[in-house]
């Protein structure tokens, strides 16, 4: 069997070891049931709520609440109205300190409910209308006062995309999907490699397969799991967005807030990036002797640092720091797709970033293979970082 066939065999075994299609179907079915429950709840199909009974201590002339509320006025003392709430005769008591502007009102209710926010919004609109009437302001004048400043930014750098909201949502989505992939890789590689080391499975396989082929197969298998998780997350998010937009809000389906033009390059960069991250995590996991007490587990989260930095630096895609990091081999797989989502990037820049990522991927893979080979055969004592670095930079694997 050739080395390529051995690698693909290991990758297939690694992928199928954790892929449970029944669990996938059960998980997606539960999500569909939750979405159906949200739809039925939102449209009040399963129940018809009773309107909230609200009592005010003063007459509120001209106030028209929606059908969720029934408002009446009772000239009782404050204590008597509060007692009515405690007894459950009414849902809320509005107690105004005075009728003079600005008014101060206190709502008494048994607990915190969602209808209280709706009531507050409607009372605020009523108070603004009364204040405008007392100042002899018409509806147009009141609307003019509430109109915010029309602020517009023109970027002299023509590379900055005009649809900044679309670009920002796309960039956030790309970084979030990368984080999903890294977290998936971290969890499964940690469990797989530490378990195999404790059971001494890998050292027996060294007699028929070399360490580099074994780790390459494991990396590819776990990378496929990460890609699967990212793909299902993206599809679920799009379906959820469509469900909210069409079913709950009753609008036409519109995915224009997402920029799908960067998707092909994102797929290319994420494959290289997840491969690199998986190789690094596998190398660290191979050095762990006892996963319950090891201090090296935290170092497996280092691949998340570029993603966190990407979230922090997203507001400055044209900065020198983002430009440098988009070319650096260990961070280009995060910063270049993010930069492409926010501003227009020349093809030669993307090509340089991709070649840089490939070089970094090859270097990390080779170093990880040497660390993996030595770490999986070392028991009883974990190697220190000085020893691990010697393994990583050794000429012969």
C-alpha positions as CSV (number, residue, x, y, z in Angstrom):
1,X,0.0,0.0,0.0
2,X,1.4,3.4,-1.0
3,X,1.9,6.2,1.5
4,X,-1.0,8.1,0.0
5,X,-3.4,5.2,0.3
6,X,-2.2,4.7,3.9
7,X,-2.9,8.4,4.7
8,X,-6.3,8.2,3.2
9,X,-7.1,5.0,5.1
10,X,-6.1,6.6,8.4
11,X,-8.1,9.8,7.5
12,X,-11.2,7.7,6.7
13,X,-10.9,5.8,9.9
14,X,-10.4,8.9,11.9
15,X,-13.4,10.6,10.4
16,X,-15.7,7.7,10.7
17,X,-14.6,7.1,14.3
18,X,-16.4,10.3,15.4
19,X,-19.0,10.7,12.7
20,X,-22.4,9.4,13.9
21,X,-25.0,10.0,11.3
22,X,-27.9,9.0,13.7
23,X,-26.8,11.6,16.2
24,X,-26.5,14.2,13.4
25,X,-30.1,13.4,12.3
26,X,-31.4,13.5,15.9
27,X,-29.7,16.9,16.4
28,X,-31.1,18.4,13.3
29,X,-34.6,17.0,14.1
30,X,-34.4,18.6,17.5
31,X,-33.5,21.9,15.9
32,X,-36.5,21.6,13.5
33,X,-38.8,20.9,16.5
34,X,-37.5,23.9,18.3
35,X,-38.0,26.1,15.2
36,X,-41.6,24.7,14.9
37,X,-42.2,25.5,18.6
38,X,-40.9,29.1,18.0
39,X,-43.3,29.5,15.1
40,X,-46.3,28.2,17.0
41,X,-45.4,30.3,20.0
42,X,-44.9,33.4,18.0
43,X,-48.2,33.0,16.1
44,X,-50.1,32.0,19.3
45,X,-51.3,28.8,17.7
46,X,-51.1,26.7,20.8
47,X,-52.7,29.3,23.1
48,X,-54.4,32.6,23.2
49,X,-53.1,34.8,26.0
50,X,-55.5,36.9,28.0
51,X,-55.0,40.7,27.8
52,X,-53.1,42.2,30.8
53,X,-55.4,44.0,33.2
54,X,-53.7,47.4,34.1
55,X,-55.0,49.9,36.5
56,X,-53.9,53.6,36.7
57,X,-54.4,56.0,39.6
58,X,-55.0,58.9,37.3
59,X,-56.9,59.5,34.1
60,X,-54.8,59.1,31.0
61,X,-56.7,61.0,28.4
62,X,-56.0,60.0,24.8
63,X,-54.0,56.9,25.7
64,X,-54.8,54.0,23.4
65,X,-53.0,50.8,24.3
66,X,-52.9,47.8,21.9
67,X,-55.1,44.7,22.3
68,X,-52.7,43.1,24.7
69,X,-53.7,45.5,27.5
70,X,-56.9,46.6,29.2
71,X,-56.4,49.9,30.9
72,X,-58.8,51.4,33.4
73,X,-58.7,54.1,36.0
74,X,-59.5,53.6,39.7
75,X,-59.2,56.4,42.3
76,X,-57.9,54.2,45.1
77,X,-54.9,54.7,47.3
78,X,-51.5,53.4,46.3
79,X,-51.6,50.7,48.9
80,X,-55.0,49.5,47.7
81,X,-53.8,49.2,44.2
82,X,-50.7,47.3,45.2
83,X,-52.9,45.0,47.3
84,X,-55.0,44.3,44.1
85,X,-51.8,43.2,42.4
86,X,-50.8,40.9,45.2
87,X,-54.3,39.4,45.3
88,X,-54.0,38.6,41.6
89,X,-57.1,40.7,40.6
90,X,-55.0,42.8,38.2
91,X,-51.7,42.3,36.4
92,X,-50.2,45.7,37.0
93,X,-50.8,49.0,38.8
94,X,-49.6,52.3,37.3
95,X,-49.0,54.8,40.0
96,X,-48.2,58.3,38.8
97,X,-46.5,60.7,41.3
98,X,-48.3,63.7,39.7
99,X,-49.9,64.9,36.5
100,X,-47.4,67.6,36.0
101,X,-44.7,67.2,33.3
102,X,-42.3,65.4,33.5
103,X,-44.3,62.6,34.9
104,X,-42.9,59.9,37.1
105,X,-44.7,56.6,37.1
106,X,-44.1,53.3,38.9
107,X,-45.4,50.0,37.7
108,X,-46.2,47.3,40.3
109,X,-46.5,43.7,39.2
110,X,-46.0,40.3,40.6
111,X,-43.0,39.4,38.5
112,X,-40.9,40.3,35.5
113,X,-42.8,39.7,32.3
114,X,-42.2,40.4,28.6
115,X,-45.4,42.6,28.4
116,X,-43.8,45.2,30.7
117,X,-41.4,46.4,28.1
118,X,-44.2,46.8,25.5
119,X,-46.2,48.8,28.1
120,X,-43.2,51.0,28.8
121,X,-42.7,51.8,25.1
122,X,-46.3,52.7,24.6
123,X,-46.3,54.9,27.7
124,X,-43.1,56.7,26.5
125,X,-44.8,57.5,23.2
126,X,-47.8,58.8,25.1
127,X,-45.6,61.0,27.3
128,X,-43.8,62.4,24.3
129,X,-47.1,63.3,22.6
130,X,-48.2,65.1,25.8
131,X,-45.0,67.0,26.1
132,X,-45.2,68.1,22.5
133,X,-48.8,69.2,22.9
134,X,-47.8,71.3,26.0
135,X,-45.1,73.0,23.9
136,X,-47.6,73.6,21.0
137,X,-45.5,71.3,18.8
138,X,-47.1,69.6,15.9
139,X,-46.4,66.0,14.8
140,X,-44.0,67.2,12.1
141,X,-42.1,69.3,14.5
142,X,-41.9,66.4,17.0
143,X,-40.7,64.1,14.3
144,X,-38.0,66.7,13.3
145,X,-36.7,66.8,16.9
146,X,-36.5,63.0,17.1
147,X,-34.7,62.8,13.7
148,X,-31.0,61.7,14.3
149,X,-28.0,63.4,12.7
150,X,-27.5,62.2,9.1
151,X,-23.8,61.2,9.3
152,X,-22.1,59.9,6.2
153,X,-18.4,58.8,5.8
154,X,-16.7,58.9,2.4
155,X,-13.5,56.8,2.3
156,X,-10.7,58.1,0.1
157,X,-9.3,54.6,-0.1
158,X,-11.3,53.1,-2.9
159,X,-10.6,49.6,-1.6
160,X,-13.0,50.1,1.2
161,X,-16.4,48.5,0.4
162,X,-19.4,50.7,0.4
163,X,-21.8,48.2,2.1
164,X,-20.1,48.3,5.5
165,X,-22.9,46.5,7.3
166,X,-22.9,43.7,4.8
167,X,-19.1,43.5,5.0
168,X,-19.1,43.5,8.8
169,X,-21.7,40.8,9.0
170,X,-19.8,38.7,6.6
171,X,-16.5,39.2,8.4
172,X,-18.0,38.3,11.7
173,X,-19.6,35.2,10.2
174,X,-16.3,34.0,8.7
175,X,-14.4,34.4,12.0
176,X,-17.2,32.7,13.9
177,X,-17.1,29.7,11.6
178,X,-13.3,29.5,11.9
179,X,-13.7,29.5,15.7
180,X,-16.3,26.7,15.4
181,X,-13.8,24.7,13.3
182,X,-10.9,25.2,15.8
183,X,-13.0,24.3,18.8
184,X,-14.2,21.1,17.1
185,X,-10.7,20.2,16.3
186,X,-9.5,20.9,19.8
187,X,-12.1,18.7,21.4
188,X,-11.8,15.7,19.2
189,X,-8.0,15.7,18.7
190,X,-7.5,16.0,22.4
191,X,-9.8,13.0,23.1
192,X,-8.5,10.9,20.3
193,X,-4.8,11.3,20.8
194,X,-4.7,11.3,24.6
195,X,-6.9,8.2,24.6
196,X,-4.7,6.4,22.1
197,X,-1.6,7.3,24.0
198,X,-3.0,6.0,27.3
199,X,-4.0,2.7,25.6
200,X,-0.7,2.5,23.8
201,X,-2.3,2.0,20.4
202,X,-0.1,4.3,18.3
203,X,3.3,2.8,19.3
204,X,2.0,-0.6,18.0
205,X,1.0,1.0,14.7
206,X,4.6,2.4,14.2
207,X,5.6,-1.1,13.2
208,X,3.5,-0.9,10.0
209,X,3.1,2.8,9.4
210,X,5.4,5.8,9.9
211,X,4.6,8.6,12.2
212,X,4.2,11.3,9.5
213,X,1.7,9.2,7.6
214,X,-0.3,8.5,10.7
215,X,-0.5,12.1,11.8
216,X,-1.3,13.3,8.3
217,X,-4.2,10.9,8.2
218,X,-5.4,12.0,11.6
219,X,-5.1,15.7,10.6
220,X,-7.1,15.2,7.4
221,X,-9.8,13.2,9.2
222,X,-10.2,15.7,12.0
223,X,-10.1,18.6,9.4
224,X,-13.0,17.0,7.6
225,X,-14.9,16.9,10.9
226,X,-14.2,20.6,11.4
227,X,-15.3,21.4,7.9
228,X,-18.5,19.4,8.5
229,X,-19.2,21.3,11.7
230,X,-18.6,24.7,10.0
231,X,-20.8,23.7,7.0
232,X,-23.7,22.5,9.1
233,X,-23.4,25.6,11.3
234,X,-23.5,27.9,8.2
235,X,-26.5,26.1,6.7
236,X,-28.3,26.1,10.0
237,X,-27.6,29.8,10.5
238,X,-28.9,30.6,7.0
239,X,-32.0,28.4,7.5
240,X,-32.6,30.1,10.8
241,X,-32.2,33.5,9.2
242,X,-34.7,32.6,6.5
243,X,-37.1,31.2,9.1
244,X,-37.1,34.4,11.1
245,X,-37.3,36.6,8.0
246,X,-40.0,34.8,6.2
247,X,-42.1,33.0,8.8
248,X,-41.8,35.2,11.9
249,X,-41.4,38.6,10.2
250,X,-43.4,37.9,7.1
251,X,-40.8,39.5,4.8
252,X,-39.4,38.3,1.5
253,X,-36.3,36.1,1.6
254,X,-33.2,38.3,1.2
255,X,-29.6,37.2,1.8
256,X,-28.2,40.5,0.5
257,X,-26.7,41.3,4.0
258,X,-24.1,38.5,3.3
259,X,-21.3,38.8,0.8
260,X,-20.9,35.4,-0.8
261,X,-18.2,36.5,-3.3
262,X,-15.5,35.8,-0.7
263,X,-16.8,32.3,-0.1
264,X,-14.5,30.5,-2.6
265,X,-11.3,32.1,-1.1
266,X,-12.6,31.5,2.4
267,X,-12.9,27.8,1.7
268,X,-9.4,27.7,0.4
269,X,-7.9,29.6,3.4
270,X,-9.9,27.7,6.0
271,X,-8.8,24.3,4.7
272,X,-5.2,25.4,5.0
273,X,-5.8,27.1,8.4
274,X,-7.7,24.2,9.9
275,X,-5.0,21.8,8.7
276,X,-2.3,23.9,10.4
277,X,-4.3,24.3,13.6
278,X,-5.0,20.6,13.8
279,X,-1.3,19.7,13.3
280,X,-0.3,22.0,16.1
281,X,-3.0,20.7,18.5
282,X,-2.0,17.1,17.7
283,X,1.6,17.8,18.5
284,X,0.8,19.3,21.9
285,X,-1.7,16.5,22.6
286,X,0.9,13.9,21.9
287,X,3.1,15.3,24.7
288,X,0.3,15.0,27.3
289,X,0.7,12.0,29.6
290,X,-2.3,12.5,31.9
291,X,-5.0,14.7,30.4
292,X,-6.6,15.2,33.8
293,X,-3.6,16.9,35.3
294,X,-1.5,18.2,32.4
295,X,-0.6,21.9,32.2
296,X,-0.2,21.7,28.4
297,X,-3.9,21.5,27.6
298,X,-4.2,25.3,27.7
299,X,-1.5,25.6,25.0
300,X,-3.8,23.7,22.6
301,X,-5.9,26.8,22.5
302,X,-3.1,28.9,20.9
303,X,-4.7,28.6,17.4
304,X,-7.6,30.7,18.7
305,X,-5.4,33.7,19.2
306,X,-5.4,34.9,15.6
307,X,-9.2,34.5,15.5
308,X,-9.6,36.6,18.7
309,X,-7.2,39.2,17.3
310,X,-9.3,39.2,14.1
311,X,-12.4,40.2,16.1
312,X,-10.5,42.9,17.9
313,X,-9.0,44.4,14.8
314,X,-12.0,44.1,12.5
315,X,-12.7,47.8,12.7
316,X,-9.3,48.7,11.1
317,X,-9.0,46.5,8.0
318,X,-6.8,49.1,6.3
319,X,-4.3,49.3,9.2
320,X,-0.6,48.3,8.9
321,X,-1.1,45.6,11.5
322,X,-3.9,43.9,9.6
323,X,-1.9,44.1,6.4
324,X,1.2,42.5,8.0
325,X,-0.8,39.8,9.7
326,X,-2.7,39.0,6.4
327,X,0.7,38.0,4.9
328,X,2.2,36.3,8.0
329,X,2.2,32.5,7.5
330,X,0.6,31.7,10.9
331,X,-2.2,34.3,10.7
332,X,-2.9,34.9,7.0
333,X,-5.6,32.2,7.0
334,X,-7.6,34.4,9.4
335,X,-6.8,38.0,8.4
336,X,-6.9,37.7,4.6
337,X,-10.5,36.4,4.4
338,X,-11.5,38.9,7.0
339,X,-9.8,41.7,5.0
340,X,-11.4,40.5,1.8
341,X,-14.8,40.7,3.4
342,X,-14.3,44.3,4.5
343,X,-12.2,45.9,1.7
344,X,-11.3,45.1,-1.9
345,X,-8.0,43.2,-2.1
346,X,-5.9,42.8,-5.2
347,X,-5.4,39.3,-6.5
348,X,-1.7,39.3,-6.1
349,X,-2.1,40.1,-2.4
350,X,-4.4,37.2,-1.9
351,X,-2.0,34.9,-3.8
352,X,0.9,36.0,-1.6
353,X,-1.2,35.3,1.5
354,X,-2.2,31.9,0.3
355,X,1.4,30.9,-0.6
356,X,2.5,32.2,2.8
357,X,-0.2,30.1,4.5
358,X,0.9,27.0,2.5
359,X,4.5,27.4,3.6
360,X,3.5,27.9,7.2
361,X,1.3,24.8,6.9
362,X,4.1,22.7,5.6
363,X,6.5,23.9,8.3
364,X,4.0,23.3,11.1
365,X,3.1,19.9,9.7
366,X,6.7,18.7,9.6
367,X,7.4,20.0,13.1
368,X,4.2,18.5,14.4
369,X,5.1,15.1,12.9
370,X,8.5,15.0,14.7
371,X,6.9,16.1,18.0
372,X,4.1,13.6,17.5
373,X,6.4,10.7,16.9
374,X,8.5,11.4,20.0
375,X,5.6,12.4,22.3
376,X,3.5,9.3,21.6
377,X,6.3,7.0,22.8
378,X,7.2,8.9,25.9
379,X,5.4,7.7,29.1
380,X,5.5,8.5,32.8
381,X,6.9,12.0,32.4
382,X,5.8,14.8,30.1
383,X,8.5,16.5,28.1
384,X,9.2,20.1,28.9
385,X,8.9,22.8,26.2
386,X,12.7,22.9,25.7
387,X,12.6,19.2,24.8
388,X,9.6,19.6,22.5
389,X,11.3,22.4,20.7
390,X,14.4,20.2,20.1
391,X,12.1,17.6,18.6
392,X,10.4,20.2,16.4
393,X,13.6,21.6,14.9
394,X,15.4,18.3,14.6
395,X,16.6,17.7,11.0
396,X,15.7,14.0,11.0
397,X,12.2,12.9,12.0
